[in-house]
């Protein structure tokens, strides 16, 4: 795994810059497996989307300064995403 070097500076950062750091932290934690265990599968009609996927998507939006989950639709139209 790559090592991330964090330095303090006066430069202005773009909003997705925090995603790599947060992604590294979440990747080392057991958050995904714990979230998937929380939901009772008997109460769901169709478990196509995992609970952890929804949570990670919302955390990614918060890292970009977006507080509404509907903002995820902006990425659907971006061909490079």
C-alpha positions in Angstrom: 0.0 0.0 0.0 1.2 3.5 -0.8 2.2 5.8 2.0 0.4 9.1 2.1 2.5 12.1 3.2 0.5 14.9 4.8 1.9 18.4 4.9 0.5 21.7 6.2 0.4 24.5 3.7 -1.5 27.7 2.7 -2.6 26.2 -0.7 -6.2 25.9 -1.5 -7.3 22.3 -1.8 -10.0 21.0 -4.1 -13.0 19.3 -2.5 -12.2 15.7 -3.4 -8.7 15.9 -2.0 -9.9 14.6 1.4 -11.4 11.5 -0.2 -8.1 9.6 -0.5 -7.3 10.1 3.2 -10.8 9.2 4.4 -10.8 6.2 2.0 -7.5 5.0 3.5 -8.8 5.3 7.0 -12.1 3.5 6.2 -10.3 0.8 4.3 -8.3 -0.1 7.4 -11.3 -0.1 9.7 -14.0 -2.8 9.9 -16.8 -0.3 9.3 -18.0 -2.0 6.1 -18.3 -5.5 7.6 -20.0 -4.1 10.8 -22.5 -2.1 8.8 -23.5 -5.1 6.7 -24.1 -7.1 9.8 -26.4 -4.5 11.3 -29.2 -4.9 8.7 -31.5 -7.8 9.2 -31.9 -9.5 5.8 -35.3 -10.9 6.7 -36.8 -7.4 6.9 -35.5 -6.3 3.5 -37.4 -7.0 0.3 -34.5 -6.8 -2.0 -30.9 -6.6 -0.7 -29.4 -5.3 -4.0 -27.6 -2.4 -2.4 -25.6 -3.0 0.7 -25.9 -0.8 3.8 -22.2 -0.1 3.7 -22.4 1.1 0.1 -25.0 3.7 1.0 -23.0 4.8 4.1 -19.7 5.1 2.2 -21.4 7.1 -0.5 -22.7 9.5 2.0 -19.4 9.8 3.8 -17.8 10.6 0.4 -20.4 13.3 -0.3 -19.7 14.8 3.2 -16.0 14.9 2.4 -16.8 17.0 -0.6 -18.9 19.4 1.4 -22.2 18.2 0.1 -24.9 17.5 2.7 -27.7 16.2 0.5 -27.7 12.6 -0.7 -29.3 13.7 -4.0 -26.0 15.2 -4.9 -24.8 11.7 -5.8 -26.7 12.1 -9.1 -24.2 14.7 -10.3 -21.6 12.0 -10.7 -23.9 9.8 -12.8 -23.5 12.1 -15.8 -19.7 12.5 -15.5 -18.2 10.0 -18.0 -14.7 10.2 -16.3 -16.1 9.3 -12.9 
